[in-house]
Amino acid sequence: MDYKLVTLEFHFQPGIIDTFIAGLPALLEDTRKHEGFIEISAHRHHEDTDKLILVERWESAGAHQRYLQYRIDAGMFDELAKILVSPPKCDKWESAYMTVTGAAD
């Protein structure tokens, strides 16, 4: 099955995450220009505030793979390695159930 949702979890060295978050709008603006991109959101862990997760939606696994290769080729993951406690964790998700939103009228 073709995954379309990706989570990317980062665990930053202490004191680094706020600087990263400050630069996130420009990084995500670049992301939205890529073919097959649908949406992305960033979430900070409520207890371990040095952790951040990106939740990405793509039109296809292929679109995400092309984007990921672009980021690898640009050296983004090499730069991240300098400020992370551990390598980023990337998980790919397939749809298993419908989406439920707020209360219906």
C-alpha positions in Angstrom: 0.0 0.0 0.0 1.2 3.5 -0.8 1.9 5.5 2.4 0.9 9.2 2.3 1.5 10.3 5.9 5.0 10.7 7.4 6.1 11.6 10.9 9.6 12.8 11.5 10.7 13.0 15.1 13.7 15.1 16.3 15.3 15.1 19.7 17.5 18.2 20.0 20.4 18.9 22.2 19.3 21.0 25.2 18.9 24.7 24.4 18.8 24.3 20.6 15.1 23.7 19.7 14.0 27.3 20.0 16.5 28.4 17.4 15.4 25.6 15.2 11.7 26.5 15.6 12.5 30.1 14.8 13.9 29.0 11.4 11.1 26.5 10.7 8.8 28.9 8.8 11.4 29.4 6.1 12.2 25.7 6.0 8.5 24.7 5.7 7.9 27.4 3.0 10.5 25.6 0.9 8.8 22.3 1.6 5.4 23.5 0.3 6.9 24.2 -3.1 7.6 20.5 -3.8 5.4 18.5 -6.1 3.0 16.3 -4.2 3.1 18.2 -1.0 -0.2 18.5 0.8 0.4 19.8 4.4 2.8 19.7 7.3 2.5 20.6 11.0 5.0 20.8 13.7 4.4 19.7 17.3 6.6 20.1 20.4 6.5 17.4 23.1 4.6 18.6 26.2 7.0 17.0 28.7 10.3 16.7 26.8 10.5 20.1 25.3 13.6 19.2 23.3 11.5 16.9 21.1 9.7 18.0 18.0 7.6 16.0 15.5 6.7 17.0 12.0 3.5 15.4 10.6 3.6 15.5 6.8 0.9 14.6 4.2 1.9 13.8 0.6 0.0 12.8 -2.5 2.1 9.7 -2.8 5.1 7.8 -1.4 7.0 8.7 -4.5 6.5 12.5 -4.0 7.8 12.1 -0.4 10.8 10.1 -1.5 11.8 12.8 -4.1 11.5 15.5 -1.4 13.5 13.4 1.1 16.2 12.9 -1.5 16.3 16.7 -2.1 16.8 17.3 1.6 19.5 14.7 1.8 21.3 16.0 -1.3 21.1 19.6 0.2 22.9 18.4 3.3 20.0 19.1 5.7 20.5 15.8 7.6 24.2 16.3 8.0 23.5 19.7 9.6 20.8 18.3 11.8 23.2 15.6 13.1 25.3 18.4 14.7 22.4 19.6 16.9 20.4 16.3 17.6 20.9 13.9 20.4 20.1 11.0 18.1 19.2 10.5 14.4 15.7 11.7 13.4 13.1 9.0 13.5 11.0 8.8 10.3 7.9 6.7 10.2 5.6 6.2 7.2 1.9 5.6 7.7 -0.9 4.1 5.6 -4.5 5.0 6.0 -6.3 2.5 8.3 -9.5 4.4 9.2 -11.5 7.4 8.1 -10.7 10.8 9.5 -13.2 12.2 12.1 -13.4 15.9 12.7 -15.4 18.1 15.1 -19.1 17.7 16.0 -21.6 17.6 13.2 -24.4 20.2 13.2 
